[in-house]
Structures are given as structure tokens and as C-alpha cells.
Amino acid sequence: MRRKSLGAFFLAVLTLAAAGQDKSKKAYELVYDDVQVLKQQVQELRVRLDRNSEEIRAVQDQIKTLADLVRQSIAGQSGVQEGLRAVPAQYQDILRKLDQLTLDLQKISADLAGRTLQTAPAVAAEEGKKPSPEAPVKTPPEAKPQPAPLKPPPAPTMSPQEAYSMAYNDYLKGNYDLAIESFKLYRQQFPESPLADNALYWIGECRYSQRKFEEAIDAFDELILAYPQGDKAAAAHLKKGLSFIELGRKPEALAALKILVAKYPLEEESRIAQDKIRELTEK
């Protein structure tokens, strides 16, 4: 009996030990699985951290680029403003020189007309004389042709609208030189017309179509200075910027377009200028 009881006791002890080992093994496996899951999560966090770091660096680079652009824009605008301040003085100086040249031409014309009147009676008297048979006939020196005196422009025979329409039709037909002369004559004859600024704008458009971009810029600058509140001012700023682009002068083009956006943000030309600015800055 005792032997049987001892055998049963040892069997129970072995069974409990085996059960304890199984439980320990299962607990170890659970811990191992948890550790693997944690490792996976740590790896995913590292990947996210690296991705976030790259995005942060990209944002920092963009901020730096924007700061550089802002500094360049401020420097460009200050240079343009200084240039614009100098333009009126240069324009006035040119006008003074033109006035002086006009006066000089008028004096020369009057002087030539006076000399013509003085020499006419003498020539008539010389022609009325008969040569003496003893004296040889003298041939008078050949008179040099004198330039005709300047004539004032003829009085306008058309209404302002008719003159403007004729010039604009020449522009549409591609007769740019003729259109330019017609628009200039229109501005001389009707300086107070509400279409005087439009005439100046179309002179610039003619020069632009002829690819004479420097002369086009001069016309647009004259319009901007003379008619800053005119209905063609925004368009003049835009075509001035496009002219600089055609000339390959990128900084001046950016400055002109940015001035347009700042002064006329609600105009259609401002939207076009913003697209051009993006194109220039992305190149």
C-alpha cells in the first residue's frame, strides 16, 4: 500500500512540474511575441521620423528660397523706383530739347525765307539788263537750291473718332508705321481727347509687334507717367514686362510685373502677370 501511495505521489509531483514548465513556456512565448511587436512598432516609428525629418528639411529649404526671393524683390523694387523717379526729369529734359530744336528750325526757316525775298529783286533786275556788245556776257553763278520753309500741319478735317478709327484700322491691318504716324498726329490734334492715352498705348503695341522692344518700352513708360490712372495703365505695365522678357532682361521684367500686381491687383492683367512671374521664377 505504501509503495502504491508513494508512486501516486511522485506521479502527481511530476505532473505538476510538467504543467509548470508548460506554463513557463507559454509565458515566454507570449513575452517573445510582445517584444517582436514592439520591435515592429519601433521600426515603423523610425521610418515615420525619417520621413518627417525629410519633410521638415524640404519646408526649411522652401522658406529659405522664399526669403531669398523676397530680398531680391525688395532690392529690385527699390532699383525700379529709383529709375522711375529719374524718368520724369529725363522726359522733361527731352521735351525741353525738342522745344529748343523746334524754335531753331523755325528761326532757320524764317531766315531762309527772308534771304529768298532779298535775292529775288536783285535777280529780276539782273535779268532785265541787256548785255553791252563790248562787254562779255557773264553767266551768273548757279544758285543753290534752298530748302522749303517748314509748313504748319494742316488743320484736322476729320472728327476725333474718325481719326482714331482710321489709325486703329491701320494697326489691325499690320500697317504699323502708318498707324504710328496716325496715332501721333491724333495726339497732336486732339491732346485733350479721352482716347489720347489709348493712342499712346497703341503706338507701343505697334513697336512691340515690330519687335522694337526698346521703343515699345519708351512708349509704355510715357503712358504710365502721363496717364497713371488711365484705362490702359495696367496693360502698359504688362506689355512693358513682356518687352523686357523678349529682351532677356529677367530682373527688370520681374520688377515691372510685380509693380503691376501691387498697383492693380483686381485687373485681368494682374492675373496674367502672376502667371508670368511663376514661369520666370521656376526657370
Stockholm file with secondary structure:
# STOCKHOLM 1.0

chainA/1-283         MRRKSLGAFFLAVLTLAAAGQDKSKKAYELVYDDVQVLKQQVQELRVRLDRNSEEIRAVQDQIKTLADLVRQSIAGQSGVQEGLRAVPAQYQDILRKLDQLTLDLQKISADLAGRTLQTAPAVAAEEGKKPSPEAPVKTPPEAKPQPAPLKPPPAPTMSPQEAYSMAYNDYLKGNYDLAIESFKLYRQQFPESPLADNALYWIGECRYSQRKFEEAIDAFDELILAYPQGDKAAAAHLKKGLSFIELGRKPEALAALKILVAKYPLEEESRIAQDKIRELTEK
#=GR chainA/1-283 SS CHHHHHHHHHHHHHHHHHHHHHHHHHHHHHHHHHHHHHHHHHHHHHHHHHHHHHHHHHHHHHHHHHHHHHHHHHHHHHHHHHHHHHHHHHHHHHHHHHHHHHHHHHHHHHHHHHHHHHHHHHHHHHHHSCCCSSSCCCCCCCCCCCCCCCCCCCCCCSCHHHHHHHHHHHHHTTCHHHHHHHHHHHHHHCTTSTTHHHHHHHHHHHHHHTTCHHHHHHHHHHHHHHCTTSTTHHHHHHHHHHHHHHTTCHHHHHHHHHHHHHHCTTSHHHHHHHHHHHHHHHC
#=GC SS_cons         CHHHHHHHHHHHHHHHHHHHHHHHHHHHHHHHHHHHHHHHHHHHHHHHHHHHHHHHHHHHHHHHHHHHHHHHHHHHHHHHHHHHHHHHHHHHHHHHHHHHHHHHHHHHHHHHHHHHHHHHHHHHHHHHSCCCSSSCCCCCCCCCCCCCCCCCCCCCCSCHHHHHHHHHHHHHTTCHHHHHHHHHHHHHHCTTSTTHHHHHHHHHHHHHHTTCHHHHHHHHHHHHHHCTTSTTHHHHHHHHHHHHHHTTCHHHHHHHHHHHHHHCTTSHHHHHHHHHHHHHHHC
//
